[in-house]
Amino acid sequence: MYIVDGIAYAGDPAPMIKVNGVRPMTDHQLWVRFSTGEAKIFDFKPLLNLPAFAPLADQSVFNAVYIDYGVPVWNDGDIDIAPERLYQEGISVGGVTSA
């Protein structure tokens, strides 16, 4: 059991997922290394139709990804994506490695 903001929850808290490494790939895919040591590939193509991610359709903008406080961002922080989404929807490309 654990308590957050005065509310008791069963089980153990989920570890906070952060991005430790990021690399843009061809065809709007993103290679991501997480704080867990896992690496995954995330396909951005389905998100490019959403207004928030539309600027990333330009491969040069997409390639300008960087990490800010454990979160992948673009355009000086105007565009970001939650590490949890990348982790949940990404395809594993390797096992856990020591940090």
TIVO-2410 file (N, C-alpha, C; in nm, 3 decimals):
# residues 99
REC num residu      c1      c2      c3 atome chaine
REC   1      M   0.084  -0.117   0.000     N      A
REC   1      M   0.000   0.000   0.000    CA      A
REC   1      M   0.089   0.125   0.000     C      A
REC   2      Y   0.043   0.229  -0.065     N      A
REC   2      Y   0.113   0.356  -0.065    CA      A
REC   2      Y   0.011   0.469  -0.063     C      A
REC   3      I   0.056   0.586  -0.020     N      A
REC   3      I  -0.034   0.700  -0.006    CA      A
REC   3      I   0.019   0.818  -0.088     C      A
REC   4      V  -0.070   0.878  -0.168     N      A
REC   4      V  -0.037   0.997  -0.247    CA      A
REC   4      V  -0.145   1.100  -0.220     C      A
REC   5      D  -0.104   1.217  -0.177     N      A
REC   5      D  -0.198   1.326  -0.149    CA      A
REC   5      D  -0.311   1.282  -0.056     C      A
REC   6      G  -0.278   1.201   0.046     N      A
REC   6      G  -0.375   1.159   0.144    CA      A
REC   6      G  -0.467   1.047   0.100     C      A
REC   7      I  -0.444   0.989  -0.019     N      A
REC   7      I  -0.527   0.880  -0.068    CA      A
REC   7      I  -0.444   0.753  -0.066     C      A
REC   8      A  -0.499   0.645  -0.006     N      A
REC   8      A  -0.430   0.517   0.002    CA      A
REC   8      A  -0.460   0.433  -0.122     C      A
REC   9      Y  -0.355   0.374  -0.179     N      A
REC   9      Y  -0.368   0.288  -0.298    CA      A
REC   9      Y  -0.313   0.150  -0.265     C      A
REC  10      A  -0.374   0.046  -0.322     N      A
REC  10      A  -0.326  -0.091  -0.303    CA      A
REC  10      A  -0.207  -0.115  -0.395     C      A
REC  11      G  -0.122  -0.207  -0.356     N      A
REC  11      G  -0.007  -0.243  -0.439    CA      A
REC  11      G   0.108  -0.148  -0.422     C      A
REC  12      D   0.199  -0.154  -0.518     N      A
REC  12      D   0.317  -0.068  -0.517    CA      A
REC  12      D   0.300   0.040  -0.623     C      A
REC  13      P   0.357   0.158  -0.599     N      A
REC  13      P   0.347   0.263  -0.701    CA      A
REC  13      P   0.427   0.227  -0.825     C      A
REC  14      A   0.374   0.266  -0.939     N      A
REC  14      A   0.445   0.243  -1.065    CA      A
REC  14      A   0.566   0.336  -1.071     C      A
REC  15      P   0.678   0.285  -1.118     N      A
REC  15      P   0.796   0.372  -1.127    CA      A
REC  15      P   0.775   0.482  -1.230     C      A
REC  16      M   0.831   0.599  -1.203     N      A
REC  16      M   0.820   0.710  -1.297    CA      A
REC  16      M   0.909   0.680  -1.418     C      A
REC  17      I   0.850   0.686  -1.534     N      A
REC  17      I   0.922   0.659  -1.658    CA      A
REC  17      I   0.975   0.791  -1.713     C      A
REC  18      K   1.104   0.793  -1.742     N      A
REC  18      K   1.166   0.909  -1.806    CA      A
REC  18      K   1.243   0.862  -1.929     C      A
REC  19      V   1.263   0.953  -2.021     N      A
REC  19      V   1.342   0.924  -2.140    CA      A
REC  19      V   1.486   0.966  -2.113     C      A
REC  20      N   1.577   0.871  -2.133     N      A
REC  20      N   1.720   0.899  -2.115    CA      A
REC  20      N   1.793   0.919  -2.246     C      A
REC  21      G   1.737   0.868  -2.355     N      A
REC  21      G   1.799   0.882  -2.486    CA      A
REC  21      G   1.693   0.881  -2.594     C      A
REC  22      V   1.717   0.956  -2.699     N      A
REC  22      V   1.621   0.962  -2.808    CA      A
REC  22      V   1.697   0.982  -2.939     C      A
REC  23      R   1.649   0.916  -3.044     N      A
REC  23      R   1.712   0.927  -3.175    CA      A
REC  23      R   1.604   0.920  -3.282     C      A
REC  24      P   1.593   1.023  -3.365     N      A
REC  24      P   1.496   1.017  -3.475    CA      A
REC  24      P   1.544   0.918  -3.580     C      A
REC  25      M   1.448   0.849  -3.640     N      A
REC  25      M   1.479   0.753  -3.745    CA      A
REC  25      M   1.401   0.790  -3.870     C      A
REC  26      T   1.427   0.719  -3.978     N      A
REC  26      T   1.354   0.745  -4.101    CA      A
REC  26      T   1.208   0.705  -4.084     C      A
REC  27      D   1.124   0.757  -4.170     N      A
REC  27      D   0.982   0.724  -4.174    CA      A
REC  27      D   0.910   0.760  -4.044     C      A
REC  28      H   0.952   0.870  -3.980     N      A
REC  28      H   0.888   0.923  -3.860    CA      A
REC  28      H   0.879   0.823  -3.746     C      A
REC  29      Q   0.987   0.752  -3.726     N      A
REC  29      Q   0.997   0.664  -3.610    CA      A
REC  29      Q   1.099   0.723  -3.514     C      A
REC  30      L   1.079   0.692  -3.386     N      A
REC  30      L   1.165   0.746  -3.283    CA      A
REC  30      L   1.219   0.631  -3.199     C      A
REC  31      W   1.352   0.622  -3.189     N      A
REC  31      W   1.416   0.526  -3.100    CA      A
REC  31      W   1.427   0.593  -2.964     C      A
REC  32      V   1.383   0.524  -2.859     N      A
REC  32      V   1.378   0.584  -2.726    CA      A
REC  32      V   1.441   0.489  -2.625     C      A
REC  33      R   1.530   0.542  -2.540     N      A
REC  33      R   1.584   0.467  -2.426    CA      A
REC  33      R   1.520   0.526  -2.300     C      A
REC  34      F   1.467   0.436  -2.215     N      A
REC  34      F   1.395   0.479  -2.096    CA      A
REC  34      F   1.479   0.462  -1.970     C      A
REC  35      S   1.432   0.524  -1.862     N      A
REC  35      S   1.502   0.516  -1.734    CA      A
REC  35      S   1.505   0.373  -1.680     C      A
REC  36      T   1.424   0.285  -1.734     N      A
REC  36      T   1.424   0.144  -1.696    CA      A
REC  36      T   1.538   0.068  -1.762     C      A
REC  37      G   1.604   0.131  -1.860     N      A
REC  37      G   1.709   0.065  -1.937    CA      A
REC  37      G   1.657   0.005  -2.067     C      A
REC  38      E   1.526   0.001  -2.084     N      A
REC  38      E   1.467  -0.056  -2.205    CA      A
REC  38      E   1.475   0.043  -2.321     C      A
REC  39      A   1.483  -0.012  -2.441     N      A
REC  39      A   1.479   0.069  -2.563    CA      A
REC  39      A   1.359   0.024  -2.646     C      A
REC  40      K   1.289   0.124  -2.704     N      A
REC  40      K   1.171   0.094  -2.785    CA      A
REC  40      K   1.169   0.185  -2.907     C      A
REC  41      I   1.097   0.141  -3.008     N      A
REC  41      I   1.073   0.220  -3.128    CA      A
REC  41      I   0.926   0.263  -3.125     C      A
REC  42      F   0.905   0.394  -3.143     N      A
REC  42      F   0.769   0.449  -3.146    CA      A
REC  42      F   0.743   0.505  -3.284     C      A
REC  43      D   0.632   0.465  -3.345     N      A
REC  43      D   0.593   0.511  -3.478    CA      A
REC  43      D   0.503   0.634  -3.466     C      A
REC  44      F   0.552   0.748  -3.514     N      A
REC  44      F   0.477   0.873  -3.504    CA      A
REC  44      F   0.376   0.893  -3.616     C      A
REC  45      K   0.384   0.816  -3.721     N      A
REC  45      K   0.297   0.840  -3.837    CA      A
REC  45      K   0.149   0.853  -3.802     C      A
REC  46      P   0.093   0.769  -3.715     N      A
REC  46      P  -0.050   0.784  -3.683    CA      A
REC  46      P  -0.083   0.916  -3.612     C      A
REC  47      L   0.014   0.979  -3.549     N      A
REC  47      L  -0.011   1.103  -3.476    CA      A
REC  47      L   0.003   1.229  -3.561     C      A
REC  48      L   0.062   1.216  -3.677     N      A
REC  48      L   0.091   1.334  -3.760    CA      A
REC  48      L  -0.035   1.402  -3.812     C      A
REC  49      N  -0.149   1.334  -3.806     N      A
REC  49      N  -0.277   1.396  -3.848    CA      A
REC  49      N  -0.337   1.484  -3.739     C      A
REC  50      L  -0.286   1.472  -3.617     N      A
REC  50      L  -0.336   1.554  -3.507    CA      A
REC  50      L  -0.272   1.691  -3.512     C      A
REC  51      P  -0.350   1.798  -3.489     N      A
REC  51      P  -0.296   1.934  -3.499    CA      A
REC  51      P  -0.172   1.957  -3.412     C      A
REC  52      A  -0.169   1.899  -3.294     N      A
REC  52      A  -0.055   1.922  -3.203    CA      A
REC  52      A   0.076   1.867  -3.259     C      A
REC  53      F   0.067   1.760  -3.339     N      A
REC  53      F   0.187   1.697  -3.392    CA      A
REC  53      F   0.210   1.723  -3.541     C      A
REC  54      A   0.121   1.799  -3.606     N      A
REC  54      A   0.130   1.825  -3.750    CA      A
REC  54      A   0.266   1.882  -3.792     C      A
REC  55      P   0.329   1.972  -3.716     N      A
REC  55      P   0.461   2.023  -3.759    CA      A
REC  55      P   0.567   1.914  -3.772     C      A
REC  56      L   0.548   1.801  -3.704     N      A
REC  56      L   0.646   1.693  -3.710    CA      A
REC  56      L   0.641   1.615  -3.841     C      A
REC  57      A   0.541   1.643  -3.925     N      A
REC  57      A   0.535   1.580  -4.056    CA      A
REC  57      A   0.656   1.619  -4.140     C      A
REC  58      D   0.711   1.737  -4.113     N      A
REC  58      D   0.835   1.780  -4.178    CA      A
REC  58      D   0.949   1.704  -4.112     C      A
REC  59      Q   1.015   1.617  -4.187     N      A
REC  59      Q   1.119   1.531  -4.130    CA      A
REC  59      Q   1.231   1.611  -4.062     C      A
REC  60      S   1.262   1.730  -4.114     N      A
REC  60      S   1.368   1.810  -4.051    CA      A
REC  60      S   1.325   1.860  -3.913     C      A
REC  61      V   1.198   1.892  -3.895     N      A
REC  61      V   1.147   1.931  -3.763    CA      A
REC  61      V   1.147   1.809  -3.671     C      A
REC  62      F   1.100   1.697  -3.722     N      A
REC  62      F   1.099   1.572  -3.645    CA      A
REC  62      F   1.240   1.536  -3.598     C      A
REC  63      N   1.337   1.554  -3.683     N      A
REC  63      N   1.476   1.518  -3.652    CA      A
REC  63      N   1.537   1.607  -3.545     C      A
REC  64      A   1.475   1.719  -3.514     N      A
REC  64      A   1.529   1.814  -3.415    CA      A
REC  64      A   1.482   1.781  -3.273     C      A
REC  65      V   1.442   1.658  -3.247     N      A
REC  65      V   1.396   1.617  -3.115    CA      A
REC  65      V   1.511   1.626  -3.014     C      A
REC  66      Y   1.478   1.662  -2.892     N      A
REC  66      Y   1.574   1.660  -2.782    CA      A
REC  66      Y   1.500   1.629  -2.653     C      A
REC  67      I   1.573   1.605  -2.547     N      A
REC  67      I   1.512   1.568  -2.418    CA      A
REC  67      I   1.518   1.687  -2.324     C      A
REC  68      D   1.405   1.716  -2.261     N      A
REC  68      D   1.396   1.822  -2.162    CA      A
REC  68      D   1.331   1.762  -2.037     C      A
REC  69      Y   1.408   1.748  -1.932     N      A
REC  69      Y   1.358   1.691  -1.806    CA      A
REC  69      Y   1.294   1.554  -1.825     C      A
REC  70      G   1.354   1.470  -1.906     N      A
REC  70      G   1.306   1.334  -1.925    CA      A
REC  70      G   1.193   1.319  -2.024     C      A
REC  71      V   1.162   1.426  -2.098     N      A
REC  71      V   1.051   1.425  -2.195    CA      A
REC  71      V   1.104   1.465  -2.332     C      A
REC  72      P   1.072   1.389  -2.439     N      A
REC  72      P   1.110   1.430  -2.574    CA      A
REC  72      P   1.031   1.554  -2.617     C      A
REC  73      V   1.101   1.654  -2.670     N      A
REC  73      V   1.037   1.778  -2.712    CA      A
REC  73      V   1.091   1.824  -2.847     C      A
REC  74      W   1.013   1.911  -2.911     N      A
REC  74      W   1.049   1.974  -3.039    CA      A
REC  74      W   1.011   2.121  -3.032     C      A
REC  75      N   1.060   2.198  -3.127     N      A
REC  75      N   1.022   2.339  -3.141    CA      A
REC  75      N   1.035   2.417  -3.010     C      A
REC  76      D   1.152   2.412  -2.950     N      A
REC  76      D   1.178   2.484  -2.824    CA      A
REC  76      D   1.078   2.449  -2.715     C      A
REC  77      G   1.031   2.326  -2.713     N      A
REC  77      G   0.939   2.281  -2.609    CA      A
REC  77      G   0.792   2.300  -2.640     C      A
REC  78      D   0.760   2.355  -2.758     N      A
REC  78      D   0.619   2.375  -2.794    CA      A
REC  78      D   0.546   2.243  -2.820     C      A
REC  79      I   0.621   2.140  -2.860     N      A
REC  79      I   0.563   2.009  -2.888    CA      A
REC  79      I   0.634   1.908  -2.798     C      A
REC  80      D   0.556   1.825  -2.731     N      A
REC  80      D   0.614   1.717  -2.651    CA      A
REC  80      D   0.522   1.597  -2.651     C      A
REC  81      I   0.573   1.487  -2.601     N      A
REC  81      I   0.492   1.366  -2.589    CA      A
REC  81      I   0.530   1.297  -2.459     C      A
REC  82      A   0.430   1.245  -2.390     N      A
REC  82      A   0.451   1.182  -2.260    CA      A
REC  82      A   0.537   1.057  -2.273     C      A
REC  83      P   0.638   1.045  -2.188     N      A
REC  83      P   0.720   0.924  -2.189    CA      A
REC  83      P   0.637   0.797  -2.166     C      A
REC  84      E   0.531   0.808  -2.086     N      A
REC  84      E   0.446   0.692  -2.060    CA      A
REC  84      E   0.381   0.640  -2.187     C      A
REC  85      R   0.340   0.731  -2.274     N      A
REC  85      R   0.279   0.687  -2.401    CA      A
REC  85      R   0.382   0.618  -2.489     C      A
REC  86      L   0.501   0.676  -2.497     N      A
REC  86      L   0.607   0.614  -2.575    CA      A
REC  86      L   0.639   0.475  -2.522     C      A
REC  87      Y   0.640   0.462  -2.390     N      A
REC  87      Y   0.673   0.334  -2.327    CA      A
REC  87      Y   0.563   0.231  -2.351     C      A
REC  88      Q   0.437   0.271  -2.335     N      A
REC  88      Q   0.326   0.178  -2.349    CA      A
REC  88      Q   0.303   0.134  -2.493     C      A
REC  89      E   0.321   0.226  -2.588     N      A
REC  89      E   0.289   0.197  -2.727    CA      A
REC  89      E   0.410   0.164  -2.813     C      A
REC  90      G   0.529   0.181  -2.757     N      A
REC  90      G   0.650   0.151  -2.833    CA      A
REC  90      G   0.674   0.002  -2.846     C      A
REC  91      I   0.751  -0.034  -2.947     N      A
REC  91      I   0.787  -0.174  -2.972    CA      A
REC  91      I   0.928  -0.196  -2.918     C      A
REC  92      S   0.942  -0.295  -2.830     N      A
REC  92      S   1.072  -0.324  -2.769    CA      A
REC  92      S   1.175  -0.363  -2.874     C      A
REC  93      V   1.296  -0.313  -2.855     N      A
REC  93      V   1.406  -0.347  -2.947    CA      A
REC  93      V   1.523  -0.411  -2.873     C      A
REC  94      G   1.509  -0.432  -2.745     N      A
REC  94      G   1.615  -0.495  -2.669    CA      A
REC  94      G   1.575  -0.509  -2.524     C      A
REC  95      G   1.652  -0.586  -2.451     N      A
REC  95      G   1.622  -0.608  -2.310    CA      A
REC  95      G   1.674  -0.495  -2.225     C      A
REC  96      V   1.656  -0.511  -2.098     N      A
REC  96      V   1.704  -0.412  -2.001    CA      A
REC  96      V   1.855  -0.421  -1.993     C      A
REC  97      T   1.919  -0.307  -1.994     N      A
REC  97      T   2.064  -0.303  -1.979    CA      A
REC  97      T   2.097  -0.228  -1.851     C      A
REC  98      S   2.215  -0.251  -1.800     N      A
REC  98      S   2.253  -0.181  -1.678    CA      A
REC  98      S   2.274  -0.033  -1.707     C      A
REC  99      A   2.233   0.049  -1.613     N      A
REC  99      A   2.242   0.194  -1.634    CA      A
REC  99      A   2.378   0.246  -1.593     C      A
***
